[in-house]
Amino acid sequence: MKNINDSDIQMCIDTPEILYKYRSLSGDNFGFTRDIFLKNELYFPHPDEINDPFDCKIPPSFKKISKKLLIDKITEIESKPDKFKFDPFVIELAKNGVISNNLETITETLQSKYNEKHLQNVGILSLSEEKFDIRMWSHYSNSHKGICIGFNWIKLYVIFNGTHLHADNVKYPKFNQYPVWNPFIDDPQEEINKLYFTKSLDWSYEKEWRIVFPEKGGTAQNFNPNAIVSVHLGCHINKEHKENVINWCLQRKQKPKIYEITKDEESYSLQEKEVKY
């Protein structure tokens, strides 16, 4: 189990107690969703599998760095190799940018290198504060025919191994501009926040929280069985799938509460009622 430090404790304090994962039950998704209940596995897709083409692909910018500052930074990095974990390719690229006196020319190449090395294997687990969002039920739960699973954040977060795990809520810039990041100026945590935890304002309704797992992209990871605390059945779920989900819950040692989502009779909103099983 992951060792708990002060930042982990603060993360648990600042996070909603329950976060939600919307799931479809159609096609191959049926088996993947079943594995959440019967194998205690959650899938960490890599960025290329995510439905936002901008996600984790914000290009670096050198607009706020001068030639002198870049030269000083290269000198500092090369004099303290244990402190700065830069790819030698990036350093060489920066030197070429200084020599050519055109820093902007290295941006595209650097982004390509970054995507190749850092994004290919990173895994991202997305969750939401919302369980009644009509759009997410439509997008991620097969037009309300699927389910939404409630996870206790503390029990979910602390079980995953790896000291390089990152978790936080997603930020949505008010003016919908890229956050400016520069590998020669930003500290590692700031760079992570800008690349992995920033999305377009268009996605703000999702109120997303995510766990970023280096080297785990495209893999399923086991989680604490006690992390699942509730299951919410979509208002258009069919009888067979409803019975499947209830059966999966019955097989769990700690049985989560089950709720059935229904349409409100007087407004464009969703509500729920508990299902006894």
C-alpha positions in Angstrom: 0.0 0.0 0.0 1.1 3.5 -0.7 2.8 5.3 2.2 0.6 8.2 3.5 2.2 11.7 3.8 1.0 15.1 4.7 0.0 16.0 1.1 -2.1 12.8 1.0 -3.9 13.7 4.2 -4.6 17.2 2.9 -5.9 15.8 -0.4 -8.3 13.6 1.5 -9.5 16.5 3.6 -10.1 18.8 0.6 -11.9 16.2 -1.5 -15.6 15.4 -1.5 -16.2 12.2 0.5 -17.8 10.4 -2.5 -16.7 10.7 -6.1 -18.6 9.1 -9.0 -17.7 7.0 -12.1 -20.2 6.8 -14.9 -20.2 3.5 -16.7 -21.9 2.0 -19.8 -23.2 -1.6 -19.9 -23.3 -1.9 -23.7 -20.9 -4.1 -25.8 -17.4 -4.6 -24.4 -18.2 -2.1 -21.6 -20.4 -4.7 -20.0 -17.4 -6.9 -19.2 -15.2 -4.0 -18.1 -17.9 -2.7 -15.7 -18.5 -6.2 -14.3 -14.7 -6.4 -13.5 -15.1 -3.3 -11.3 -17.4 -5.3 -9.1 -16.1 -8.8 -9.3 -12.4 -8.2 -9.7 -12.0 -4.8 -8.0 -10.3 -3.4 -11.1 -10.4 0.1 -12.5 -9.1 0.9 -16.0 -6.6 3.8 -16.4 -6.8 4.9 -20.0 -3.8 6.8 -21.6 -4.5 10.3 -22.9 -5.0 9.1 -26.5 -8.0 7.1 -25.3 -9.7 10.1 -23.7 -12.5 12.0 -25.5 -10.9 15.4 -25.2 -8.3 15.9 -28.0 -6.6 18.7 -26.0 -6.2 16.6 -22.8 -2.6 16.5 -21.6 -1.4 17.8 -25.0 -0.9 21.5 -24.2 2.2 22.7 -26.1 5.1 24.3 -24.2 5.8 28.0 -24.6 9.1 29.8 -24.6 7.6 33.3 -24.9 8.4 34.2 -21.4 12.0 33.0 -21.4 15.0 35.0 -22.7 18.0 33.7 -24.4 20.1 34.6 -21.4 17.7 32.9 -18.9 17.7 29.8 -21.0 21.5 29.7 -21.1 21.7 30.2 -17.4 19.2 27.4 -16.8 21.1 25.0 -19.1 24.2 25.7 -17.2 22.5 25.1 -13.8 20.9 21.8 -15.0 24.2 20.5 -16.3 26.1 21.4 -13.1 23.5 19.6 -10.9 22.4 16.5 -12.9 21.1 14.8 -9.7 18.8 17.7 -9.0 17.3 18.2 -12.4 16.0 15.1 -14.2 15.9 16.4 -17.8 16.1 14.3 -20.9 19.5 15.0 -22.6 17.5 15.4 -25.8 15.7 18.4 -24.3 18.9 20.0 -23.2 20.5 19.6 -26.6 17.3 20.9 -28.2 17.5 24.0 -26.0 21.1 24.6 -26.9 20.2 24.5 -30.6 17.5 27.0 -29.9 20.0 29.3 -28.3 22.5 28.9 -31.2 19.8 29.5 -33.8 18.6 32.5 -31.9 15.0 31.3 -32.4 13.5 29.7 -29.3 10.1 29.2 -30.8 11.5 26.7 -33.4 12.1 24.1 -30.7 8.6 24.1 -29.3 7.1 21.7 -31.8 9.9 19.2 -31.5 9.9 19.4 -27.7 6.1 18.8 -27.6 6.5 15.8 -29.9 9.3 14.4 -27.7 7.2 15.0 -24.6 4.2 13.2 -26.1 6.4 10.3 -27.1 8.1 9.8 -23.8 5.7 11.0 -21.1 2.2 10.7 -22.4 2.3 7.3 -24.0 2.3 5.3 -20.7 0.6 7.6 -18.3 -2.8 6.4 -17.0 -5.7 8.7 -16.0 -8.7 7.7 -13.9 -11.5 10.3 -14.1 -14.2 10.7 -11.5 -16.8 13.4 -10.9 -18.4 15.2 -8.0 -21.8 14.9 -9.7 -24.2 11.9 -9.9 -27.2 13.7 -11.3 -25.7 15.4 -14.4 -27.9 14.7 -17.4 -25.1 15.2 -19.9 -22.7 12.8 -18.2 -25.4 10.2 -18.0 -26.0 10.7 -21.7 -22.3 10.6 -22.7 -20.7 8.0 -20.4 -23.6 5.8 -19.3 -25.1 5.0 -22.8 -27.9 7.5 -22.7 -29.0 6.7 -19.1 -29.0 2.9 -19.8 -25.9 2.4 -17.7 -24.9 3.0 -14.1 -22.9 5.5 -11.9 -20.7 4.1 -9.2 -20.0 6.0 -6.0 -16.4 5.6 -4.5 -15.2 6.7 -1.1 -12.3 8.9 -2.2 -10.0 8.1 0.8 -10.4 4.4 0.5 -9.9 4.6 -3.3 -6.9 6.9 -3.4 -4.6 5.5 -0.7 -4.6 2.0 -1.9 -2.7 2.6 -5.2 1.0 1.9 -5.1 3.7 4.3 -6.4 5.3 7.4 -5.0 4.7 9.3 -8.2 1.0 9.1 -8.1 -0.8 12.4 -8.6 -4.4 13.2 -7.7 -6.4 16.5 -7.7 -9.4 18.2 -9.1 -9.3 19.5 -12.7 -9.1 23.3 -13.2 -11.0 25.1 -16.0 -9.4 28.5 -17.0 -12.0 31.3 -17.0 -10.9 32.7 -20.3 -10.4 29.2 -21.9 -6.7 29.9 -22.6 -3.9 27.3 -22.5 -1.9 27.5 -19.2 1.6 28.6 -20.1 4.2 26.0 -19.2 7.9 25.8 -19.8 10.0 22.8 -18.7 12.9 25.2 -18.0 11.0 27.4 -15.6 8.2 25.5 -14.0 8.9 23.2 -11.1 7.7 19.6 -11.7 4.5 19.8 -9.6 3.5 23.0 -11.4 4.1 21.3 -14.8 2.0 18.4 -13.7 -0.9 20.6 -12.6 -0.9 22.5 -15.9 -0.6 19.4 -18.2 -2.7 16.8 -16.4 -5.2 18.9 -14.3 -6.2 21.7 -16.7 -9.0 21.4 -19.3 -11.2 23.7 -21.4 -14.0 25.6 -19.7 -16.4 23.6 -21.9 -15.8 20.6 -19.6 -16.4 22.5 -16.3 -19.8 20.9 -15.8 -18.1 17.5 -15.2 -16.5 18.8 -12.0 -13.8 16.2 -12.6 -11.3 14.8 -10.2 -8.6 12.5 -11.5 -5.8 10.2 -10.5 -2.7 10.2 -12.8 -0.6 7.1 -12.7 2.7 7.2 -14.5 3.6 4.0 -16.5 0.1 2.6 -16.0 -1.7 3.8 -19.1 -4.0 1.3 -20.7 -3.9 -1.0 -17.7 -6.4 -2.1 -15.1 -5.4 -1.6 -11.4 -6.8 -3.2 -8.3 -8.5 -1.0 -5.7 -9.7 -1.4 -2.2 -12.9 -3.5 -2.3 -14.4 -1.3 0.4 -14.1 1.8 -1.8 -17.4 1.2 -3.6 -20.2 2.6 -1.4 -23.1 3.2 -3.8 -24.4 2.2 -7.3 -26.9 4.3 -9.2 -29.0 2.7 -11.9 -29.8 4.9 -14.9 -33.4 5.9 -15.5 -33.4 3.9 -18.8 -31.6 0.8 -17.6 -33.2 -2.4 -18.8 -34.5 -5.2 -16.5 -31.7 -7.6 -17.5 -28.9 -5.2 -16.8 -30.5 -4.1 -13.5 -30.6 -7.7 -12.4 -26.9 -8.1 -13.5 -25.8 -5.1 -11.4 -27.7 -6.3 -8.3 -26.2 -9.7 -8.7 -22.7 -8.2 -8.8 -23.4 -6.2 -5.7 -24.7 -9.3 -3.9 -21.3 -11.1 -4.6 -19.4 -8.3 -2.8 -18.4 -8.8 0.9 -19.3 -5.2 1.6 -22.5 -4.6 -0.3 -23.0 -1.0 -1.6 -26.3 0.8 -1.5 -28.2 0.7 -4.7 -30.3 3.6 -6.0 -32.6 3.9 -9.0 -32.4 7.2 -10.9 -35.8 8.6 -12.0 -36.9 11.7 -13.8 -38.4 14.5 -11.6 -42.1 15.1 -12.3 -41.9 18.8 -12.2 -38.4 19.9 -13.5 -35.6 18.9 -15.9 -33.7 17.1 -13.2 -33.0 13.7 -11.9 -33.7 12.2 -8.5 -33.2 8.8 -6.9 -34.8 6.2 -4.6 -33.0 3.4 -2.8 -33.5 -0.1 -4.0 -33.6 -2.8 -1.3 -31.9 -6.0 -2.3 
